[in-house]
Amino acid sequence: MIIAGLVFAALAALLHVYIFVMESLTWTSARTRATFGTTAEEAETTKLLAFNQGFYNLFLAVVSAIGIAAIVMRHNAVGAALVFAGVGSMAAAAVVLLLSAPEKARAAVTQGAFPAIAIVLLLLGLR
């Protein structure tokens, strides 16, 4: 279960790196605007907010990745704390998105599925 949980945590981290790229590096591009459903004007107005939010997503991915590495190196307590902090925050953010904007349920599920699965598998494997 631990290996499966770490795989899902890694998938969650990779997804959040991709979100970082979209929010911080390509926010005003046509493709990213289509993904987020924003106009060119909205993207231009919100690019500094998106830039900051993208780094938040990157940092969650980094925390999760460091936690995964720690568990692989048999530092289970530290690794588990970091993985749960990273993927727990990802899952919580998905819940906030779902509750605050129900019309974005698909995005919330996309953002939250890997972290939620990682949490369940790691809880089962680390007990």
C-alpha positions as CSV (number, residue, x, y, z in Angstrom):
1,M,0.0,0.0,0.0
2,I,2.8,2.4,0.8
3,I,4.3,2.1,-2.7
4,A,0.9,2.7,-4.3
5,G,0.3,5.7,-2.0
6,L,3.7,7.1,-3.0
7,V,2.9,6.6,-6.7
8,F,-0.3,8.6,-6.3
9,A,1.5,11.2,-4.2
10,A,4.0,11.5,-7.1
11,L,1.2,11.8,-9.7
12,A,-0.4,14.5,-7.6
13,A,3.0,16.3,-7.4
14,L,3.5,16.1,-11.1
15,L,0.0,17.4,-11.8
16,H,0.7,20.4,-9.5
17,V,4.0,21.1,-11.3
18,Y,1.9,21.2,-14.5
19,I,-0.6,23.5,-12.9
20,F,2.4,25.7,-11.8
21,V,3.6,25.9,-15.5
22,M,0.1,26.9,-16.6
23,E,-0.5,29.5,-13.9
24,S,3.0,31.0,-13.6
25,L,4.5,30.6,-17.0
26,T,1.8,30.3,-19.7
27,W,-1.2,32.0,-18.0
28,T,-1.9,34.4,-20.9
29,S,-1.5,31.9,-23.7
30,A,-4.5,30.8,-25.7
31,R,-4.2,27.2,-24.6
32,T,-4.0,28.0,-20.9
33,R,-6.8,30.5,-21.2
34,A,-9.0,27.8,-22.8
35,T,-8.2,25.4,-20.0
36,F,-9.2,27.9,-17.3
37,G,-12.0,29.5,-19.3
38,T,-10.6,33.1,-19.2
39,T,-10.5,35.8,-21.8
40,A,-7.3,37.5,-22.8
41,E,-8.4,40.6,-20.8
42,E,-9.1,38.4,-17.7
43,A,-5.8,36.6,-18.0
44,E,-3.9,39.9,-18.3
45,T,-5.7,41.3,-15.2
46,T,-5.2,38.2,-13.1
47,K,-1.7,37.2,-14.2
48,L,0.1,38.4,-11.0
49,L,-2.5,36.4,-8.9
50,A,-2.0,33.4,-11.1
51,F,1.8,33.7,-10.9
52,N,1.7,33.6,-7.1
53,Q,-0.8,30.8,-7.0
54,G,1.3,28.8,-9.4
55,F,4.2,28.9,-7.1
56,Y,1.9,27.8,-4.2
57,N,1.2,24.7,-6.3
58,L,4.9,24.2,-7.1
59,F,5.8,24.3,-3.4
60,L,3.1,21.7,-2.6
61,A,4.6,19.5,-5.2
62,V,8.1,20.0,-3.8
63,V,7.1,19.3,-0.2
64,S,5.4,16.1,-1.4
65,A,8.4,15.0,-3.5
66,I,10.8,15.6,-0.6
67,G,8.5,13.5,1.6
68,I,8.4,10.7,-1.0
69,A,12.2,10.8,-1.1
70,A,12.4,10.7,2.7
71,I,10.1,7.6,2.9
72,V,12.2,5.9,0.1
73,M,15.3,6.6,2.3
74,R,13.4,5.0,5.2
75,H,12.8,8.2,7.1
76,N,9.2,7.3,7.5
77,A,8.1,9.8,10.1
78,V,9.5,12.8,8.4
79,G,8.5,11.6,5.0
80,A,5.0,10.8,6.0
81,A,4.6,14.2,7.6
82,L,5.8,16.0,4.5
83,V,3.7,13.8,2.1
84,F,0.6,14.3,4.2
85,A,1.2,18.1,4.4
86,G,1.6,18.3,0.7
87,V,-1.1,16.0,-0.6
88,G,-3.4,17.0,2.3
89,S,-3.2,20.6,1.2
90,M,-3.8,19.7,-2.4
91,A,-6.9,17.7,-1.4
92,A,-8.2,20.4,0.9
93,A,-7.8,23.0,-1.9
94,A,-9.8,20.8,-4.2
95,V,-12.6,20.7,-1.6
96,V,-12.5,24.5,-1.2
97,L,-12.8,24.8,-5.0
98,L,-15.7,22.4,-5.1
99,L,-17.6,24.2,-2.3
100,S,-16.9,27.7,-3.5
101,A,-17.5,27.1,-7.2
102,P,-19.6,23.9,-7.8
103,E,-19.6,24.6,-11.5
104,K,-15.9,23.8,-11.4
105,A,-16.5,20.3,-10.0
106,R,-14.5,18.7,-12.8
107,A,-11.4,20.8,-12.0
108,A,-11.8,20.0,-8.3
109,V,-12.0,16.3,-9.0
110,T,-9.0,16.5,-11.3
111,Q,-7.0,18.4,-8.7
112,G,-8.1,16.3,-5.7
113,A,-8.3,12.7,-6.9
114,F,-4.6,11.8,-6.9
115,P,-4.0,13.4,-3.5
116,A,-7.1,11.8,-1.9
117,I,-6.1,8.4,-3.2
118,A,-2.6,8.9,-1.9
119,I,-3.9,9.8,1.6
120,V,-6.1,6.7,1.8
121,L,-3.4,4.4,0.6
122,L,-0.7,5.8,2.8
123,L,-3.0,5.7,5.9
124,L,-3.6,2.1,5.2
125,G,0.0,1.3,4.5
126,L,1.6,3.3,7.3
127,R,-0.5,2.1,10.2
